[in-house]
Amino acid sequence: MDDLTYDEVGATAGELPPGYHHVRTHRVIGQGRDDFERAADALLAGEAQRRAGARVEASETPFRVGTRVTMRLGLGILSFRIPCLVVWAERTDTSAGFAYGTLPGHPERGEERFTLTLQPSGEVAFDIVAFSAPGRWFTRVGAPFGRQVQAWMTRRYLRAL
């Protein structure tokens, strides 16, 4: 994992590091075991990203630690290549998820974690936790716009499953 563009690998599992923009969001997306299983299959295959509008290529599915994920957003010369590396992945009877970190060429630097939980009540909860900072000259110049894009994509991820 030497080529990640940030040092705080795994920090989305706990206290988020200072010096980054933080995101913590939660949504109930379903009810019961069948909804959980369908959402977990989709999440670990990159469907949240695809359904949110990104073109996704992955070195393997389901995602696991070491999977390389490259997304593209936009069209033509306004298309952004977004390379990531899965740094955590898990699937149990009541939880499923993964976290990926940024690789060189990503517009940002940081980490994003997507977690599904089957609650004792039967609700299926979807949580997204992220920390990020501009990683390229154009994201430093356009930082306020970048935060808007991140918020927009987070909302799309939440609706995708």
C-alpha angles and dihedrals in degrees: 000000000000093000097061111119096226136051103219098082111177095014092126086074092067141352111006116235122252121249095048137091108256130214126189117168137160136192136172106232105174151344130253142003097299093054090047094050094047092047092047092051090050095044095051090049094055095253094136088062095042094048089048089060105266123128104232132201119179131185088225144353137252090044116246135167107301097026111140113220122190118187130185126204126185134020135282115327088355090062118115123211110218112190119189140170123217106238098174133022133168142167124185134153091276107024140041134172152114141222126213132195131209124266128200110294095035112127090230136033122225142060139288127199126199116193133178120196130188101215122212086249089060094250116138109223124197118200129185122193123178145161122196146162131187110284103183135043093255094051090050091052093043098037096136090051089047091056089052091051090048092051090047092051092046090055090048091050091052091052094042098077 
